[in-house]
Amino acid sequence: MKYIKELREGERVQGIYLCKQKTSAITKNGKPYDNVILQDKTGTIDCKIWDVGSAGIGDFDAHDYVDIVGDVQIYNNAPQITIKRARVAGEGEYNPGDYLPVSSRNIDEMYNELLGFINSVDNHYLKALLELFFVEDKAFIKKFRYTSAAKTVHHGFVGGLLEHTLSVTNTCDYFAGKYPLLKRDLLITAAIFHDIGKVKELSAFPENDYTDEGNLLGHIVMGYEMIGEAVKNIEGFPKSLEDELKHCILAHHGKLEFGSPKKPALVEAVALNFADDIDAKMETFKEIFDSATDFGWLGYNKLLETNIRMTKEEE
């Protein structure tokens, strides 16, 4: 098979891919067609089946491994496959490890680095709270290590939540060294906890989609609730410290229109917002650049709210 990120306009592609999503629709002329999203470990690609029910296109559903033949074209500045033939692949025809996007970094190494940050926290209460989740709770640890950080926007791969959290924590550690007015223990703890609600907001791979709870509440509110429940198990946890940590979590998206129930009122919340925002945007650029087929303008991006392109190489 040819990986999705290697596909180019004008190619005929044949191979087995994981069907991430499949929905039926009707054209303006009343003709039925199918929208399909195929996936491998390098990413996803939008596909169309225009000849629904024709010979050579068998039935398949989301989460099936599908052997397809199709043509690659560019639509709205992104590659798209028109599927000509399709069948459900049988067990033994594919390696599941080829189809789940995975962090390029070693998950064990990243987790050990995160534990190092936890060990560097001096405040007794904050360290105890961190250890409740990241040392003692084996079920949480498993989910945290393998959950993505988003469905599609950034870090949407196995280990993505861990990679994003570690990056945000590293940036916050730099901020704490650069600006002494920041309370490092609070900031590092908030950085490590800021997205923990995503273990409940997003389902496991290969689905990696929003859960009912995720759609109704969102990861910010769920993370706030998880902290509130956990501090009850730590005797004497200061109420003011609990409120400050919760505020950092509630405010880490920075603005109400970006999903934060509160705007940052603490300097640590401001620093966390900046660290979270820059990592999300840098990863967004990286993922766009990794899938780019040329060095020209790469189209409009909703998160970045602009048309983007790569920096030109020096001549």
Secondary structure by P-SEA (a helix, b strand, c coil): cccccccccccccbbbbbbccccccccccbbbbbbbbbbcccbbbbbbbccccccccccccccccccbbbbbbbcccbbbbbccbbbbbccccccccccbbbbcccaaaaaaaaaaaaaacccaaaaaaaaacccccaaaaaaaacccccccccccccaaaaaaaaaaaaaaaaaaaaccccaaaaaaaaaaacccccccccccccccccccccccccaaaaaaaaaaaaacccccccaaaaaaaaaaaaccccccccccccccccaaaaaaaaaaaaaaaaaaaaaaaaacccccccccccccccccccccccc
